Every structure is written in structure tokens, then in C-alpha cells.
Amino acid sequence: MNAGISRPTAVLGLAAVALSLVTLLGLPTPLQAVAAIAVLILLPGQALARLTPVTDFALRALLVLALGLAALTAVSTAMFYLAVWSWQACVVTMGVITILACIARARQEAVS
């Protein structure tokens, strides 16, 4: 059993929190776009992809994009139909999804 959370899992979770806050607080437009793409697609996709046993690099990269876009689509659609859509709520929700996936990964690591 591992004594703690692995470094990649911790970095991914902390990056989700930091980039979510930075995106919400505002940055110059080009930096805010990069931070938003990371928070909305790449970080959740990476966190969710780490829950799968896929080891091939190309397949993993495709899985990161696919899972990130799928999660963003599901969150945005649910918010739209519930009439609560806002970009800030979407950023926070995707950050929470990333953190929850990191917690699930930490539990996987603790078991193995």
C-alpha cells in the first residue's frame, strides 16, 4: 500500500484548483484562453483518462481529448437545460470533476 498520493495525481488536482481560480479572477485574453482550455478540456480529460488502464501514448492522448470534451458537453448541456448556465459555473464544475477524478485515482493507488 502506498503511504500517500502520487505526485502526478497531486499536481493534477492542484493545477485544477489554481487554473480555475486564475480563470475566474481574469487574465489578459490570450492567457485566459489557454487557462480556460486547460481547465475545461485537458485537466478533466487527463484526470478521467488516468482512471483507465490505457498505456499507449497515442490512445491516451486521444482519450484525454475525448473524455474532456465529453465531460464539458455533458456539463454544459445539463446547465443549459436546467437554465443555470454560466461560464463561471462551468469552470468550477469542470474543476470539481477533475478533483473528484484525482480523488478516485488516489484511492486506486492506495488499493494497489
PLY file of the C-alpha trace (Angstrom):
ply
format ascii 1.0
element vertex 112
property float x
property float y
property float z
element edge 111
property int vertex1
property int vertex2
end_header
0.00 0.00 0.00
1.26 3.49 -0.82
1.64 5.96 2.01
0.25 8.93 0.10
-0.98 10.40 -3.13
1.34 10.13 -6.12
2.98 13.31 -7.40
1.12 13.34 -10.79
-2.25 12.99 -9.05
-1.47 15.79 -6.61
-0.14 18.08 -9.35
-3.22 17.49 -11.49
-5.57 18.31 -8.61
-3.64 21.41 -7.58
-3.44 22.59 -11.19
-7.22 22.28 -11.46
-7.73 24.45 -8.39
-5.11 27.03 -9.38
-6.17 27.37 -13.03
-9.86 27.50 -12.09
-9.17 30.40 -9.74
-6.95 32.15 -12.28
-9.58 31.75 -14.99
-12.31 33.16 -12.73
-10.18 36.08 -11.50
-9.30 37.14 -15.00
-6.12 37.35 -17.01
-5.09 39.00 -20.23
-7.19 37.46 -23.00
-4.60 35.11 -24.57
-3.58 33.70 -21.18
-7.19 33.36 -20.08
-7.97 31.36 -23.23
-5.09 28.95 -22.55
-6.11 28.57 -18.89
-9.76 28.02 -19.87
-8.85 25.29 -22.39
-6.74 23.58 -19.74
-9.47 23.75 -17.08
-12.38 22.92 -19.36
-10.88 20.14 -21.51
-7.33 19.00 -20.78
-7.27 18.66 -16.98
-10.61 16.82 -16.64
-9.73 14.64 -19.61
-6.34 13.75 -18.14
-7.81 13.06 -14.71
-10.52 10.82 -16.17
-8.10 9.07 -18.55
-5.82 8.19 -15.62
-8.68 6.09 -14.23
-8.44 3.74 -17.24
-5.80 1.04 -17.82
-4.77 2.50 -21.23
-0.97 2.73 -21.57
-0.49 3.52 -25.29
0.57 7.19 -25.64
-1.43 7.98 -28.81
-4.57 6.31 -27.49
-4.14 8.07 -24.14
-3.84 11.48 -25.87
-6.99 10.80 -27.87
-8.75 9.60 -24.72
-7.79 12.79 -22.85
-9.38 14.96 -25.54
-12.43 12.73 -25.95
-13.16 12.46 -22.22
-12.54 16.17 -21.65
-14.87 17.21 -24.47
-17.50 14.64 -23.42
-17.49 15.86 -19.82
-17.66 19.50 -20.94
-20.54 18.71 -23.29
-22.46 16.87 -20.57
-21.93 19.65 -18.02
-22.81 22.45 -20.45
-25.91 20.66 -21.73
-27.14 19.89 -18.22
-26.62 23.50 -17.15
-28.37 24.78 -20.27
-31.43 22.56 -19.76
-31.57 23.46 -16.06
-31.37 27.15 -17.03
-28.33 27.72 -14.80
-25.63 28.01 -17.47
-22.80 30.44 -16.88
-19.18 30.15 -17.90
-18.06 30.64 -14.30
-20.22 27.77 -13.07
-18.93 25.63 -15.92
-15.29 26.34 -14.96
-15.99 25.49 -11.32
-17.87 22.31 -12.23
-15.08 21.08 -14.51
-12.54 21.84 -11.77
-14.63 19.81 -9.33
-14.83 16.91 -11.81
-11.04 16.99 -12.11
-10.57 16.97 -8.34
-13.07 14.13 -7.88
-11.29 12.07 -10.55
-7.99 12.75 -8.77
-9.51 11.52 -5.51
-10.73 8.38 -7.27
-7.25 7.85 -8.73
-5.67 8.30 -5.28
-8.00 5.60 -3.95
-6.95 3.31 -6.82
-3.31 3.94 -5.97
-3.92 3.22 -2.29
-5.54 -0.13 -3.06
-2.82 -1.34 -5.44
0 1
1 2
2 3
3 4
4 5
5 6
6 7
7 8
8 9
9 10
10 11
11 12
12 13
13 14
14 15
15 16
16 17
17 18
18 19
19 20
20 21
21 22
22 23
23 24
24 25
25 26
26 27
27 28
28 29
29 30
30 31
31 32
32 33
33 34
34 35
35 36
36 37
37 38
38 39
39 40
40 41
41 42
42 43
43 44
44 45
45 46
46 47
47 48
48 49
49 50
50 51
51 52
52 53
53 54
54 55
55 56
56 57
57 58
58 59
59 60
60 61
61 62
62 63
63 64
64 65
65 66
66 67
67 68
68 69
69 70
70 71
71 72
72 73
73 74
74 75
75 76
76 77
77 78
78 79
79 80
80 81
81 82
82 83
83 84
84 85
85 86
86 87
87 88
88 89
89 90
90 91
91 92
92 93
93 94
94 95
95 96
96 97
97 98
98 99
99 100
100 101
101 102
102 103
103 104
104 105
105 106
106 107
107 108
108 109
109 110
110 111
